[in-house]
Amino acid sequence: MTTTAPTADVLPYGEFLTDEHHAIREAVRDFASNEIAPRSFQVDKEAKFPMETFKKLGQLQMLGLLVPEEHGGAGADYRSYAIAVEEIGRACGSTGLSYAAHCSLGTKPIVMFGTDAQKKKYLPKLASGEFIGCWALTEPGTGSDASAQKTTAKKVGDHWVLNGTKQFITNATDADVAIIMAMTDQSKGNKGISAFIVDKGTPGFFVSKVEKKLGMRGSPTASLTMEDCKIPAENIIGEVGEGYKQALITLEGGRISIGALALGIAQAALDSALQYAKQREAFGQPIGKFQLIQGYLADMATQVQAARLLLYHAAWMKDHGKRVTLEGSQAKLFASEIASRVCNLCVQIHGGYGYIEDFPAERFLRDAKLCEIGEGTSEIQRLLIARQLGL
């Protein structure tokens, strides 16, 4: 995968990105170019989780970027993680989505809120790739209303018993560990929600439906059902009633990761469109010589760069211990929406070839759309931004 347009590693980001960050980008890009991109077509076509790739990512400590060194991870910062998501997403949207879900949703909550025993038990395996993680918040009929949890958890002796169904859960079919949000006290509203760790193979815990999707097909999305699912009392994350607060903090980081994924897909579309415009000839010259095509590419490059600045500013703030409710939502909203626009223009520049599977343009467009929906829709991001403006 040859870089044909300006990217973050050749621009003066000053304090945003250091030499260490640039080194991480080069390492991830090298792996993504050689190991992920060549398989991206088949991953999408076969709609199969790329387990072999994840095992290799684990060996390279990429799955454990956000995990402290004492628990087998790399102990890297959020900018490093955003770089990894961008470069992996640039090579393959499906792999990038599953990677982001594993790291920021299936692993990071245990890093932030887990007990010492939970960290010792799960983090080394999640960091190495021995375990794949997922995070289950969404339910049928609730959508963006995360506080309307119908899944219940009742304390029975020294166990919790879970009942309910979660929907649209990334990595659900292949996850060894799931973090489940459940209502422990209906009378307390969102303060009655708690988070639990449920292991694959636990009786009463199973995949109930696998979705067939427009894009990101190689990243499995499925429903998880719990029927009198009995788990040890020590599998609760944090205290009873802290689940919703944990979810909000988790989603702040998750929005940065989906923004990075959208950015990677947009960059791939820009690369592809620019290369095609230089090679495809019409009326005796490359189509890139026509002013309309130049205008499209200029807009695409400008939008991608603006998204990158918003994204890494939010990641920098998170690394410095600041809340990023506003900045994360702005980065996610802008990056996801420009990704769809850039990918649409990529198809347009390719013309008829952009509409067939022989070229990746149509896959970029299909993949990009999910970024406007997952981790909070564009409408939810606008509401969050408006609230931060005091409205």
C-alpha positions in Angstrom: 0.0 0.0 0.0 1.8 3.1 -1.3 1.2 6.4 0.3 0.2 8.9 -2.4 -1.3 11.7 -0.3 0.0 13.7 2.7 -0.5 11.9 6.0 0.2 12.7 9.6 3.8 11.4 9.7 5.0 14.1 7.2 3.3 17.1 8.7 4.4 19.4 11.5 2.2 18.2 14.4 4.5 19.5 17.0 3.5 18.3 20.4 0.6 16.3 19.1 2.8 13.5 17.8 6.4 12.7 18.8 9.1 10.7 17.2 7.9 7.6 19.1 4.4 8.1 17.6 5.9 8.3 14.1 7.9 5.1 14.8 4.7 3.3 15.9 2.9 4.5 12.7 5.7 3.1 10.6 5.6 -0.2 12.4 1.8 -0.6 12.2 1.7 0.7 8.6 4.4 -1.9 7.6 2.4 -4.7 9.1 -0.9 -3.4 7.8 0.5 -3.1 4.2 2.0 -6.5 4.2 -0.4 -8.6 6.3 -3.8 -6.9 6.4 -4.3 -5.1 3.1 -3.6 -8.1 0.8 -6.4 -10.0 2.7 -8.9 -7.2 2.9 -10.9 -8.2 -0.2 -11.3 -11.8 1.1 -12.1 -10.7 4.7 -15.0 -8.6 3.3 -16.2 -11.2 0.8 -16.1 -14.2 3.2 -17.5 -12.1 6.1 -15.1 -14.0 8.4 -13.3 -12.7 11.5 -9.5 -12.4 10.7 -8.4 -14.5 13.6 -4.9 -15.2 12.2 -4.3 -11.4 11.8 -5.4 -10.8 15.4 -3.0 -13.5 16.7 -0.1 -11.7 14.9 -1.3 -8.3 16.3 -1.1 -9.8 19.7 2.4 -11.0 19.1 3.4 -7.5 18.1 1.8 -6.1 21.3 -0.7 -4.1 19.2 -3.7 -5.6 21.0 -2.2 -4.5 24.3 -1.3 -0.9 23.4 -3.7 0.4 26.0 -2.8 -2.3 28.6 -0.2 -1.4 31.3 3.2 -3.2 31.0 2.7 -4.9 34.4 -0.3 -6.8 32.8 1.5 -7.8 29.6 0.7 -4.7 27.5 2.7 -2.0 25.8 1.5 0.8 28.2 1.2 3.2 25.2 -0.8 6.4 25.2 -4.1 7.1 23.3 -2.4 8.8 20.4 -0.4 5.6 19.8 -3.7 3.7 19.8 -5.4 6.1 17.5 -2.5 5.8 15.1 -2.8 2.0 15.1 -6.6 2.2 14.4 -6.1 4.6 11.6 -3.4 2.6 9.9 -5.2 -0.8 10.3 -8.5 0.8 9.2 -6.7 2.2 6.2 -5.7 -1.3 5.2 -9.0 -3.0 6.0 -12.1 -1.4 7.6 -13.4 -4.8 9.0 -10.1 -5.5 10.7 -9.9 -1.9 12.0 -13.4 -2.1 13.5 -12.8 -5.4 15.3 -9.4 -4.1 16.5 -11.0 -1.0 17.9 -13.8 -2.9 19.6 -11.3 -5.3 21.2 -9.0 -2.6 22.5 -11.2 0.3 23.6 -14.4 -1.6 24.4 -13.5 -5.2 25.3 -10.2 -4.4 27.1 -10.0 -0.8 28.3 -12.9 -1.0 30.8 -11.0 -3.7 32.7 -7.9 -1.5 32.7 -9.8 1.5 34.0 -12.4 -0.1 36.3 -11.4 -3.7 37.0 -10.2 -5.1 40.2 -6.6 -6.3 40.7 -7.8 -9.9 40.4 -9.7 -9.2 37.2 -6.7 -7.3 35.6 -4.4 -10.2 36.5 -6.8 -12.8 35.1 -7.9 -11.1 31.8 -5.5 -8.4 30.7 -2.5 -10.5 29.8 -4.6 -12.8 27.6 -6.4 -9.9 26.0 -3.1 -8.2 25.3 -1.5 -11.3 23.8 -4.5 -12.2 21.6 -5.2 -15.4 23.5 -8.5 -13.8 24.3 -10.7 -11.7 22.1 -12.9 -9.2 23.8 -16.3 -7.5 23.2 -18.5 -5.0 25.0 -22.3 -5.3 25.1 -24.4 -2.2 25.8 -27.0 -2.0 23.0 -30.3 -3.9 23.2 -33.1 -4.5 20.8 -35.5 -1.6 20.8 -33.2 0.8 22.8 -30.7 2.0 20.2 -29.1 5.2 21.3 -31.0 5.2 24.7 -28.2 3.5 26.6 -29.9 4.0 29.9 -33.0 1.9 28.9 -31.4 -1.4 29.9 -33.8 -4.4 30.0 -31.1 -7.0 30.7 -31.2 -7.8 34.4 -28.6 -9.0 36.9 -29.8 -10.4 40.3 -27.6 -11.3 43.2 -28.3 -14.9 44.3 -26.0 -16.0 47.1 -22.4 -15.7 45.9 -23.4 -15.3 42.2 -25.1 -13.0 39.8 -27.8 -14.3 37.5 -28.1 -12.5 34.2 -31.1 -12.5 31.8 -31.6 -10.5 28.6 -30.4 -10.0 25.1 -27.7 -7.6 23.6 -27.8 -6.6 20.0 -25.3 -5.3 17.4 -22.3 -6.5 19.4 -19.0 -6.3 17.5 -16.8 -9.4 17.8 -19.5 -11.3 19.6 -19.2 -14.5 17.6 -15.4 -14.9 18.3 -15.1 -13.2 21.7 -13.7 -15.2 24.7 -14.7 -12.4 27.1 -17.7 -10.1 27.1 -18.4 -7.1 29.2 -22.2 -7.0 29.8 -24.2 -4.0 31.0 -27.2 -5.0 33.0 -29.8 -3.5 35.3 -29.3 -4.3 39.0 -31.9 -1.9 40.4 -34.6 -0.8 38.0 -35.9 1.9 40.5 -32.6 3.8 40.2 -32.7 4.4 36.5 -29.2 4.7 35.0 -27.7 4.6 38.5 -29.0 1.1 38.7 -26.9 -0.2 35.8 -23.8 -2.4 36.5 -21.1 -4.0 34.4 -20.1 -7.7 34.4 -17.5 -9.9 32.9 -18.9 -13.0 31.3 -16.7 -15.8 29.9 -17.3 -17.7 26.7 -18.9 -21.1 27.5 -20.7 -19.9 30.6 -24.0 -21.9 30.7 -26.9 -19.8 29.6 -24.7 -17.4 27.6 -24.8 -17.8 23.8 -24.8 -16.1 20.4 -28.4 -15.9 19.3 -28.2 -14.1 16.0 -25.5 -13.2 13.5 -26.2 -10.1 11.4 -25.6 -9.8 7.6 -24.3 -6.3 7.0 -23.8 -3.7 4.2 -20.2 -3.1 5.1 -17.5 -4.1 7.6 -18.5 -7.6 6.8 -15.4 -9.2 8.1 -16.0 -7.8 11.6 -18.7 -10.0 13.1 -21.8 -8.4 14.6 -24.2 -10.5 16.6 -26.7 -10.7 19.4 -25.8 -12.2 22.8 -28.5 -13.8 24.9 -28.3 -14.7 28.6 -30.8 -17.1 30.0 -30.3 -17.6 33.8 -26.6 -17.1 33.1 -24.9 -17.6 36.4 -21.5 -15.8 37.0 -19.4 -15.4 40.1 -20.0 -12.4 42.3 -16.4 -11.2 41.7 -17.2 -10.7 38.0 -18.8 -7.4 38.6 -16.7 -4.5 37.4 -16.4 -1.8 40.0 -19.3 -1.2 42.4 -23.0 -2.0 41.9 -24.6 0.9 40.0 -21.4 2.2 38.4 -22.0 0.7 35.0 -23.6 3.6 33.3 -20.9 6.0 34.4 -18.3 3.5 33.2 -20.0 3.3 29.9 -20.0 7.0 29.3 -16.2 7.2 30.0 -15.6 4.1 27.8 -17.6 5.7 25.0 -15.5 8.9 25.1 -12.5 6.9 24.2 -14.4 4.7 21.8 -15.5 7.8 19.8 -11.9 8.7 19.2 -11.2 5.2 18.0 -14.1 5.2 15.6 -13.0 8.6 14.4 -9.6 7.1 13.7 -11.2 4.2 11.9 -13.2 6.6 9.7 -10.0 8.6 9.1 -8.2 5.5 8.0 -10.9 4.5 5.5 -11.1 8.1 4.2 -7.3 8.1 3.7 -7.5 4.8 1.8 -10.2 6.2 -0.5 -8.2 9.4 -1.1 -5.1 7.3 -1.9 -7.1 5.1 -4.3 -8.8 8.0 -6.0 -5.6 10.0 -6.5 -3.8 7.0 -7.9 -6.7 6.2 -10.3 -6.9 9.9 -11.4 -3.2 9.8 -12.4 -3.5 6.5 -14.4 -7.0 6.6 -16.0 -7.0 8.5 -19.3 -9.9 10.1 -21.1 -9.9 12.5 -24.0 -6.2 12.0 -24.5 -5.0 12.8 -20.9 -5.1 11.5 -17.3 -8.5 12.4 -15.7 -6.5 14.1 -12.9 -5.8 16.9 -15.4 -9.4 17.9 -15.5 -10.3 20.7 -13.1 -13.5 19.0 -11.8 -11.5 16.0 -10.7 -8.8 18.2 -9.2 -11.4 20.0 -7.3 -12.8 16.8 -5.9 -9.3 15.6 -4.8 -8.5 19.0 -3.3 -11.7 18.8 -1.2 -11.0 15.2 -0.2 -7.5 16.0 0.9 -8.5 19.0 2.9 -11.3 17.2 4.6 -9.1 14.3 5.6 -6.5 16.6 7.0 -9.0 18.6 9.0 -10.4 15.4 10.4 -6.9 14.2 11.4 -6.2 17.5 13.3 -9.4 17.2 15.2 -8.8 13.6 16.0 -5.3 13.9 17.3 -6.1 17.0 19.3 -8.8 14.9 21.1 -6.3 12.1 21.6 -3.7 14.5 22.9 -6.2 15.9 25.4 -7.1 12.4 26.6 -3.5 11.6 27.1 -3.2 14.7 29.3 -6.0 13.6 31.6 -8.7 15.9 30.2 -12.3 15.0 29.6 -13.0 14.9 25.9 -16.7 14.8 25.7 -16.8 17.8 23.4 -13.5 17.1 21.4 -14.1 13.4 21.1 -17.7 13.9 19.8 -16.5 16.6 17.4 -13.7 14.4 16.0 -16.0 11.4 15.7 -18.8 13.4 14.0 -16.5 15.2 11.5 -14.3 12.2 10.7 -17.2 9.8 10.1 -19.2 12.2 8.0 -16.2 13.3 5.8 -15.3 9.6 5.4 -18.6 9.0 3.7 -18.2 12.1 1.5 -14.7 11.2 0.6 -15.5 7.6 -0.2 -18.5 8.7 -2.3 -16.3 11.0 -4.3 -13.8 8.1 -4.7 -16.5 6.0 -6.3 -17.5 9.0 -8.5 -13.9 9.5 -9.7 -13.6 5.8 -10.5 -16.9 6.0 -12.5 -18.2 2.6 -13.5 -15.2 0.9 -12.0 -16.1 2.4 -8.7 -19.3 0.4 -8.6 -17.8 -3.1 -9.1 -15.9 -5.3 -6.7 -12.7 -5.4 -8.9 -11.8 -2.0 -7.3 -11.9 -1.3 -3.6 -13.8 2.0 -3.9 -17.3 0.4 -3.4 -16.0 -1.4 -0.2 -14.6 1.9 1.2 -18.1 3.5 0.8 -19.9 0.5 2.4 -17.5 0.4 5.3 -17.5 4.1 5.9 -21.2 4.4 6.6 -21.0 2.4 9.8 -18.8 5.0 11.4 -21.7 7.5 11.3 -23.8 5.0 13.3 -21.5 3.0 15.7 -20.3 4.4 19.1 -23.1 6.9 19.0 -24.9 8.1 15.8 -24.1 11.5 14.2 -27.3 12.8 15.7 -26.2 11.8 19.2 -22.8 13.4 18.7 -24.6 16.7 17.7 -26.7 16.5 20.9 -23.5 15.9 23.0 -21.7 18.8 21.3 -24.7 21.1 21.8 -24.9 20.2 25.5 -21.2 21.1 25.9 -22.0 24.5 24.4 -24.4 25.1 27.2 -27.6 24.4 25.3 
